[in-house]
Amino acid sequence: MSRALIDYLAPWLLDHPEEVEVEEVENERGATVLEVSVHPDDIGKLIGKRGRIIQSLRILARAAGQRDGNTVLVEVVD
């Protein structure tokens, strides 16, 4: 559910929505890490002023993950 949420929301925020890639990785503590990579020109748009947009995406993904009983983290990858 969390990955679908990021896949849906991220393209609406960016100039190059076709280059959004989300990869699911499990960390050593068993949490799901969603690694989001975007076009280099869109990194600032994904992060937002003072990190507000990425923080909002992290909160939504974490809430969606808790609904399924998972711990979800969102990271921006260069």
WOSUL-V696597 format. One line per field, one symbol per residue. psi: psi as a letter, one per 40 degrees, with the letter a starting at -180 (. if undefined). A space follows every 10 residues. Layout:
BEGIN
psi = ???
END
This chain:
BEGIN
psi = dddddddddd ddeidgdeeh hhhhihaeee ihhhhhhiid eedddddihf eddddddddd dddddddeei hhihihh.
END
